[in-house]
Amino acid sequence: MASPGLELLFSLFSSEISRPTDSLICFIHWELICRGLRCLGRGEEAGAQETGSERLPVGWAENKDLYTLCYGSPNSQILLKALTVEGTVIVNIMDMHTEKVADVTLQVSQFIDSGHLQEYDRVYKNAVELKGLLDKELILPVFGTLKEPGTNTWPAREQEPQHDPLRVPPRHLPSRLPAWTDPHGHPPYGAADLDPLGGHSGGMVFDPFRGQCTQPRIDPLHGLPPGAVPPGARFDPFGPIGSGRPRPDPDHLPPPGYDDMFL
């Protein structure tokens, strides 16, 4: 399948097509146009022009033995020569700036039906294969990358990124999470279990009498003579610790059947 727009170009220049090689040059010309180039004219000196066109230049098919066309883009200037030799066409392109050269030999009867030169629907054969050869042997070696047909803006404009409503936006997490604190006025449930020696009040059961009042830290050695407990030794205090410990302790709930005398 030929690139879109070739049919219109063919209809404009069908009156100048008299040989199968003319139809083949018309196809190659449009493939270069679809890759972002503009035709600057015929002959090696045509590159001096500053503007380009998608049309074939005047007199492009006068020399049936050697076709010479010049193309340009914002970054390159291409010289195309097509030499006809015994039913084949040797196509050569050269970038005048980088001096990169590429060529391909095409069998005319393999791609052009010489019996229907004026009929666009029947003149071209194996169009997909022909496009593949031009891309692989001519365009890719010289330009390095292929430009998809149809994106023939010249000069090329940068495309703005399109918004995708189905794309999940990236998460921007802080480098360091802030320390968690109790909300203002929140009773410190569980604070004593998390830090039993930190002087926090409140266990896992809410005590409506104490609320969020913080109790002072209790000294288990209170009331004992100095040196009664060696440093670092484990000491289990006798009886209740301290004299100011409030009752009841929310962490000391009576077990089931607490009134049983055998417990």
C-alpha distance (Angstrom), angle and dihedral (degrees) to the residues before:
residue distance angle dihedral
M1 . . .
A2 3.81 . .
S3 3.79 123.2 .
P4 3.83 116.0 -88.2
G5 3.80 112.0 -91.1
L6 3.79 97.8 34.2
E7 3.79 91.8 103.7
L8 3.80 91.5 58.0
L9 3.80 91.9 47.7
F10 3.80 90.6 48.0
S11 3.80 92.1 51.7
L12 3.82 91.2 51.1
F13 3.82 94.1 52.9
S14 3.81 101.7 28.3
S15 3.81 90.7 108.7
E16 3.83 89.7 61.2
I17 3.81 93.8 49.6
S18 3.78 109.6 98.3
R19 3.83 103.2 144.1
P20 3.79 134.5 44.6
T21 3.82 89.9 -114.0
D22 3.83 89.1 61.0
S23 3.82 90.7 59.7
L24 3.80 90.5 47.2
I25 3.83 92.5 51.7
C26 3.81 89.2 48.5
F27 3.83 89.5 55.4
I28 3.83 93.4 47.7
H29 3.79 91.3 47.1
W30 3.79 92.9 54.6
E31 3.82 92.7 47.6
L32 3.81 89.4 56.9
I33 3.79 90.8 47.2
C34 3.79 90.8 52.1
R35 3.81 89.4 53.4
G36 3.82 92.0 62.0
L37 3.83 101.9 -88.7
R38 3.82 128.2 126.5
C39 3.77 125.6 -149.6
L40 3.81 111.5 -115.5
G41 3.80 96.0 -173.6
R42 3.81 141.8 -83.6
G43 3.77 126.3 -55.8
E44 3.79 131.4 35.7
E45 3.81 93.5 -79.3
A46 3.78 95.2 55.7
G47 3.79 91.3 94.8
A48 3.79 91.4 80.5
Q49 3.81 89.1 79.2
E50 3.80 116.0 99.0
T51 3.81 98.8 -152.1
G52 3.78 129.9 57.6
S53 3.77 137.8 -157.8
E54 3.79 139.5 -153.0
R55 3.79 89.7 -133.6
L56 3.78 126.6 89.1
P57 3.82 111.4 -103.6
V58 3.78 124.1 -109.1
G59 3.80 111.4 -81.4
W60 3.80 94.5 14.5
A61 3.85 92.4 143.0
E62 3.81 100.1 40.1
N63 3.81 94.0 103.4
K64 3.81 106.8 53.6
D65 3.80 93.2 -178.4
L66 3.81 98.5 53.9
Y67 3.80 124.7 21.1
T68 3.82 114.0 -163.1
L69 3.80 120.3 -173.1
C70 3.78 132.7 163.8
Y71 3.80 125.7 -146.0
G72 3.77 134.1 -176.0
S73 3.78 144.2 -168.2
P74 3.82 132.4 177.8
N75 3.82 89.6 -87.9
S76 3.79 105.8 29.6
Q77 3.79 147.2 31.7
I78 3.80 116.7 -146.7
L79 3.78 127.9 -160.4
L80 3.81 115.6 -160.0
K81 3.79 124.2 -163.9
A82 3.81 124.2 179.1
L83 3.78 117.7 -170.2
T84 3.82 119.7 -166.6
V85 3.81 115.0 -143.3
E86 3.83 121.6 172.8
G87 3.79 99.9 -40.3
T88 3.79 95.7 -31.7
V89 3.79 133.8 92.8
I90 3.79 120.6 -144.1
V91 3.81 106.1 -154.9
N92 3.81 118.1 -162.7
I93 3.80 127.7 -179.6
M94 3.80 128.4 -176.5
D95 3.79 132.0 -172.3
M96 3.81 104.6 -132.5
H97 3.82 91.7 -155.0
T98 3.82 102.3 45.8
E99 3.84 95.6 24.0
K100 3.80 90.6 -133.1
V101 3.81 111.7 158.1
A102 3.81 132.0 -162.7
D103 3.80 133.8 170.0
V104 3.78 140.9 -178.9
T105 3.80 133.6 -170.2
L106 3.79 116.1 -136.9
Q107 3.79 128.1 -166.6
V108 3.79 103.3 -135.3
S109 3.82 96.9 -152.5
Q110 3.83 89.9 53.4
F111 3.80 92.4 63.2
I112 3.83 106.6 20.6
D113 3.82 128.9 61.2
S114 3.80 102.1 -146.4
G115 3.82 92.0 -165.3
H116 3.82 93.4 65.8
L117 3.79 105.7 38.2
Q118 3.82 93.5 145.9
E119 3.81 95.9 47.7
Y120 3.78 113.8 83.1
D121 3.82 94.3 -166.3
R122 3.82 91.9 58.5
V123 3.78 108.1 25.5
Y124 3.82 97.4 79.1
K125 3.82 122.4 66.6
N126 3.80 127.7 -175.0
A127 3.79 91.9 7.0
V128 3.82 93.4 167.3
E129 3.80 91.6 54.1
L130 3.79 91.1 47.0
K131 3.80 92.2 52.3
G132 3.79 90.2 49.2
L133 3.81 92.2 53.1
L134 3.79 92.7 48.6
D135 3.80 92.2 49.3
K136 3.81 94.5 46.0
E137 3.80 100.8 39.3
L138 3.82 103.4 31.2
I139 3.80 116.3 16.2
L140 3.80 101.1 37.1
P141 3.83 97.7 48.2
V142 3.81 92.9 49.4
F143 3.79 103.7 36.1
G144 3.81 99.0 30.0
T145 3.82 93.6 -142.7
L146 3.75 131.8 49.8
K147 3.77 122.6 -122.6
E148 3.77 113.0 -146.9
P149 3.82 116.1 -114.4
G150 3.77 113.1 -99.0
T151 3.82 95.5 35.8
N152 3.79 91.8 94.4
T153 3.81 98.8 140.0
W154 3.80 111.6 145.9
P155 2.91 117.8 -134.2
A156 3.78 92.4 24.0
R157 3.78 116.6 -122.1
E158 3.74 124.9 -146.8
Q159 3.76 111.9 -106.4
E160 3.77 117.5 -129.8
P161 3.80 114.6 -126.0
Q162 3.77 111.7 -100.9
H163 3.77 120.9 -127.1
D164 3.79 113.1 -114.8
P165 3.83 110.5 -157.3
L166 3.83 90.7 -164.2
R167 3.78 95.4 54.4
V168 3.80 115.6 104.1
P169 3.82 109.1 -128.8
P170 3.80 116.0 -124.0
R171 3.79 117.3 -98.0
H172 3.78 116.2 -118.0
L173 3.79 106.1 -155.1
P174 3.80 121.0 -173.9
S175 3.78 115.2 -106.5
R176 3.82 90.0 -121.9
L177 3.76 126.4 24.6
P178 3.81 115.0 -130.2
A179 3.78 119.0 -110.2
W180 3.81 114.0 -94.7
T181 3.78 116.3 -115.7
D182 3.78 132.8 179.6
P183 3.78 114.1 -99.2
H184 3.75 115.0 -104.2
G185 3.80 111.2 -81.6
H186 3.81 94.5 11.5
P187 3.84 114.0 138.7
P188 3.82 110.8 -117.5
Y189 3.80 98.1 -114.0
G190 3.80 110.8 -177.2
A191 3.80 94.9 4.8
A192 3.80 92.6 122.1
D193 3.81 91.4 51.3
L194 3.80 92.0 51.3
D195 3.79 94.4 46.3
P196 3.84 109.8 15.7
L197 3.83 93.2 174.4
G198 3.77 96.7 42.1
G199 3.79 97.3 88.4
H200 3.82 94.4 -111.1
S201 3.75 122.0 146.9
G202 3.75 130.3 -146.4
G203 3.76 128.7 60.7
M204 3.78 131.0 -155.0
V205 3.81 91.1 -63.5
F206 3.76 120.2 69.2
D207 3.82 114.0 -116.1
P208 3.82 109.0 -156.2
F209 3.82 91.6 -167.9
R210 3.77 96.5 58.3
G211 3.79 100.8 32.8
Q212 3.77 108.1 172.7
C213 3.81 98.2 -25.3
T214 3.77 110.2 136.1
Q215 3.80 115.7 -132.9
P216 3.79 121.7 -143.1
R217 3.76 118.3 -104.7
I218 3.84 111.3 -91.1
D219 3.81 120.5 -129.0
P220 3.86 109.1 -143.0
L221 3.86 90.2 -160.0
H222 3.77 93.3 57.2
G223 3.83 110.8 133.9
L224 3.81 96.4 16.3
P225 3.81 121.9 116.9
P226 3.81 117.0 -104.6
G227 3.81 113.1 -85.2
A228 3.79 94.2 18.5
V229 3.83 89.8 122.4
P230 3.85 117.7 40.8
P231 3.79 115.2 -127.0
G232 3.82 112.0 -87.7
A233 3.79 93.9 11.3
R234 3.78 120.8 133.0
F235 3.77 110.4 -109.6
D236 3.76 128.3 -173.7
P237 3.80 108.7 -161.5
F238 3.80 119.7 -128.5
G239 3.76 113.6 -114.9
P240 3.81 125.2 -30.6
I241 3.81 115.4 -3.5
G242 3.76 113.0 -119.8
S243 3.74 128.9 -15.3
G244 3.76 100.5 -103.8
R245 3.79 100.1 57.4
P246 3.82 107.9 129.3
R247 3.77 123.0 -127.5
P248 2.95 138.9 -98.4
D249 3.81 103.4 36.3
P250 3.84 108.2 -142.7
D251 3.80 89.6 -145.7
H252 3.82 93.7 53.6
L253 3.76 104.6 71.0
P254 3.81 118.9 168.9
P255 3.81 112.4 -105.7
P256 3.79 121.1 -120.2
G257 3.80 111.2 -72.7
Y258 3.83 92.2 18.1
D259 3.81 90.2 160.1
D260 3.82 89.7 65.2
M261 3.82 106.8 111.6
F262 3.81 92.4 -147.5
L263 3.81 93.1 63.6
